[in-house]
Amino acid sequence: MSRDEDPLSISALQHYLYCPRQCALIHVERLWAENRLTAEGRLLHERADEPAIERRHGVRTITAMPLSNAELGIAGVADVTEFHAGADGDRPYPVEYKRGSPKAHRADEVQLCAQALCLEAMFSQRVEKGALFYGTPRRRQVVEFDGVLRNLTLETIRGAREMIAAGQTPPAKFKAKRCNACSLLDLCQPRLFSRADSVDVWLARHLQEE
């Protein structure tokens, strides 16, 4: 990343892996809308959004901690960062709060891994694990930052940055489960624009046949 570029928001990585078009609508076109699901997520984050430091049972906990990795060009704010005592000092352990239950895709894990990459750069030590706290089961899911997840995170950083830098919004591709859960459904109009793409393809094919 050059010095003139703004850092990429860590939240953009989650948006990009969930749906590149959603990411572009938020981070390129600056559109946003809230629905029941995003409202529930906001309420779940309320405590973590207030900056605070506390220590319990030997664990130091910081909420709303700013994060950055200048080399990767990413920055954001961690919901919760715990520091667990170890032989070589306190080791950071990121915890991200999410509404609902664990997902089949890895967007939440990538967002958490990006936080770990920031913590590694900030504290000059390896971060092996973190956790996702989901609102429905109300328990943590431990995430190991292995090579596969780290590579996926780096690929997502590159893909999201290139798309945002190009300033282009990808075409709509309607996927019922993901689209119906998205707060940007009415702004995105994936059913309408997906059909429009299909018409364009049909016309182009028949023009070629003629």
C-alpha positions as CSV (number, residue, x, y, z in Angstrom):
1,M,0.0,0.0,0.0
2,S,1.3,3.5,-0.9
3,R,1.4,6.3,1.7
4,D,-1.4,8.1,-0.1
5,E,-3.8,5.2,0.2
6,D,-6.3,5.0,3.0
7,P,-6.1,1.7,5.0
8,L,-8.7,-0.9,4.1
9,S,-11.4,-1.4,6.7
10,I,-11.3,-4.8,8.3
11,S,-15.1,-5.0,8.2
12,A,-14.8,-4.6,4.3
13,L,-13.1,-8.1,4.3
14,Q,-16.2,-9.7,5.9
15,H,-18.4,-7.9,3.5
16,Y,-16.3,-8.8,0.4
17,L,-16.2,-12.5,1.2
18,Y,-19.9,-12.6,2.0
19,C,-20.7,-10.8,-1.2
20,P,-18.4,-8.6,-3.3
21,R,-21.4,-6.6,-4.5
22,Q,-22.5,-5.9,-0.9
23,C,-18.9,-4.7,-0.2
24,A,-19.0,-2.4,-3.1
25,L,-22.4,-0.9,-2.2
26,I,-21.1,-0.1,1.3
27,H,-17.5,0.9,0.6
28,V,-17.6,2.3,-2.9
29,E,-21.1,3.7,-3.3
30,R,-21.4,4.5,0.5
31,L,-24.9,2.9,0.8
32,W,-26.3,1.5,4.0
33,A,-29.6,0.3,5.4
34,E,-30.5,-1.6,8.6
35,N,-32.9,-4.5,9.0
36,R,-33.8,-6.7,12.0
37,L,-30.6,-8.7,11.7
38,T,-28.3,-5.7,11.6
39,A,-30.2,-4.1,14.5
40,E,-29.7,-7.3,16.6
41,G,-26.0,-7.3,15.7
42,R,-25.7,-3.7,16.8
43,L,-27.4,-4.4,20.1
44,L,-25.0,-7.4,20.6
45,H,-22.1,-5.1,20.1
46,E,-23.2,-2.3,22.4
47,R,-21.0,-3.4,25.3
48,A,-18.0,-4.1,23.2
49,D,-18.3,-0.8,21.4
50,E,-17.5,1.1,24.6
51,P,-13.7,1.5,25.2
52,A,-12.8,-0.1,28.5
53,I,-10.0,-2.1,30.2
54,E,-10.6,-4.6,33.0
55,R,-8.7,-7.6,34.5
56,R,-10.3,-10.8,35.7
57,H,-8.7,-14.1,36.6
58,G,-5.4,-13.0,35.2
59,V,-6.9,-12.0,31.8
60,R,-6.7,-8.3,30.8
61,T,-9.6,-7.4,28.5
62,I,-9.7,-4.3,26.3
63,T,-12.9,-3.4,24.4
64,A,-13.1,-1.2,21.2
65,M,-9.4,-1.4,20.7
66,P,-8.0,0.3,17.5
67,L,-6.1,-2.1,15.3
68,S,-3.8,-1.6,12.2
69,N,-1.2,-3.3,10.1
70,A,0.6,-0.8,8.0
71,E,2.3,-3.4,5.8
72,L,-1.0,-5.0,4.8
73,G,-2.8,-1.6,4.7
74,I,-5.7,-2.7,7.0
75,A,-7.2,-1.1,10.0
76,G,-10.3,-1.4,12.2
77,V,-11.6,-1.7,15.8
78,A,-11.7,-5.0,17.7
79,D,-14.8,-5.8,19.7
80,V,-12.7,-7.5,22.5
81,T,-9.0,-8.2,22.8
82,E,-7.9,-10.3,25.7
83,F,-4.4,-10.6,26.9
84,H,-3.6,-14.0,28.4
85,A,-0.5,-14.3,30.7
86,G,2.2,-16.5,29.2
87,A,5.9,-17.3,29.8
88,D,6.9,-14.6,27.3
89,G,4.4,-12.0,28.5
90,D,0.7,-11.3,27.8
91,R,-0.5,-12.9,24.5
92,P,-3.3,-11.1,22.6
93,Y,-6.4,-13.1,21.8
94,P,-9.1,-11.4,19.6
95,V,-12.8,-12.0,20.2
96,E,-15.4,-10.9,17.7
97,Y,-19.1,-10.7,18.5
98,K,-21.6,-11.9,15.9
99,R,-25.4,-12.3,15.9
100,G,-27.0,-15.6,15.0
101,S,-25.1,-18.8,14.7
102,P,-21.9,-20.1,13.1
103,K,-21.9,-19.7,9.3
104,A,-21.1,-22.1,6.5
105,H,-18.9,-19.5,4.8
106,R,-15.6,-18.2,6.3
107,A,-16.3,-14.4,6.2
108,D,-16.4,-14.1,10.0
109,E,-13.2,-16.1,10.4
110,V,-11.4,-13.9,7.8
111,Q,-12.5,-10.8,9.7
112,L,-11.1,-12.3,13.0
113,C,-7.9,-13.4,11.3
114,A,-7.3,-9.9,9.9
115,Q,-7.6,-8.6,13.5
116,A,-4.9,-11.2,14.5
117,L,-2.6,-10.0,11.7
118,C,-2.9,-6.5,13.1
119,L,-2.2,-7.6,16.6
120,E,0.9,-9.5,15.4
121,A,2.2,-6.4,13.7
122,M,1.4,-4.2,16.8
123,F,2.9,-6.5,19.4
124,S,5.5,-8.3,17.4
125,Q,4.3,-11.8,18.4
126,R,2.4,-14.7,16.8
127,V,-1.3,-14.9,17.5
128,E,-2.4,-18.5,17.1
129,K,-6.0,-18.4,18.1
130,G,-9.1,-16.2,18.7
131,A,-12.8,-16.7,19.1
132,L,-16.1,-15.8,17.6
133,F,-18.9,-15.3,20.0
134,Y,-22.3,-16.0,18.4
135,G,-25.5,-14.6,19.9
136,T,-27.8,-17.5,19.4
137,P,-25.9,-20.3,21.1
138,R,-24.3,-17.6,23.4
139,R,-20.9,-19.3,23.4
140,R,-17.5,-19.0,21.8
141,Q,-16.2,-20.8,18.8
142,V,-12.5,-21.0,18.9
143,V,-10.7,-20.1,15.6
144,E,-7.2,-21.3,14.8
145,F,-5.3,-19.0,12.5
146,D,-3.7,-21.7,10.4
147,G,-2.0,-21.3,7.0
148,V,-5.2,-21.9,5.0
149,L,-7.1,-19.2,6.9
150,R,-4.2,-16.8,6.7
151,N,-3.8,-17.3,3.0
152,L,-7.6,-16.8,2.5
153,T,-7.4,-13.6,4.5
154,L,-4.5,-12.2,2.4
155,E,-6.3,-13.1,-0.8
156,T,-9.4,-11.3,0.5
157,I,-7.4,-8.2,1.4
158,R,-6.0,-8.1,-2.2
159,G,-9.4,-8.8,-3.8
160,A,-11.3,-6.2,-1.8
161,R,-8.6,-3.5,-2.2
162,E,-8.5,-4.0,-6.0
163,M,-12.3,-3.8,-6.3
164,I,-12.6,-0.7,-4.1
165,A,-9.7,1.0,-5.9
166,A,-11.3,0.3,-9.3
167,G,-14.5,1.9,-8.0
168,Q,-16.7,-0.6,-9.7
169,T,-19.7,-2.5,-8.3
170,P,-20.0,-6.1,-9.4
171,P,-23.2,-7.2,-11.1
172,A,-26.0,-8.7,-9.0
173,K,-26.2,-12.5,-8.5
174,F,-29.3,-13.5,-6.6
175,K,-28.7,-16.2,-4.0
176,A,-31.9,-16.5,-1.9
177,K,-30.5,-17.3,1.5
178,R,-27.7,-14.7,1.5
179,C,-29.7,-12.0,-0.4
180,N,-32.8,-12.2,1.8
181,A,-30.7,-11.9,4.9
182,C,-28.9,-8.8,3.6
183,S,-30.0,-5.3,4.8
184,L,-29.1,-3.9,1.4
185,L,-31.7,-6.1,-0.4
186,D,-33.9,-3.2,-1.5
187,L,-31.0,-1.0,-2.5
188,C,-29.2,-3.9,-4.4
189,Q,-32.3,-5.3,-6.1
190,P,-30.6,-8.6,-7.0
191,R,-33.7,-10.2,-8.5
192,L,-34.2,-7.4,-10.9
193,F,-30.6,-6.9,-11.9
194,S,-29.9,-10.6,-12.2
195,R,-32.8,-10.9,-14.7
196,A,-31.5,-7.9,-16.6
197,D,-28.1,-9.6,-17.0
198,S,-29.9,-12.7,-18.2
199,V,-31.8,-10.6,-20.9
200,D,-28.5,-9.0,-22.0
201,V,-26.9,-12.5,-22.4
202,W,-29.9,-13.8,-24.3
203,L,-29.9,-10.8,-26.7
204,A,-26.2,-11.1,-27.3
205,R,-26.5,-14.8,-28.1
206,H,-29.3,-14.4,-30.6
207,L,-27.6,-11.4,-32.3
208,Q,-24.5,-13.7,-32.8
209,E,-26.7,-16.4,-34.2
210,E,-28.1,-14.0,-36.8
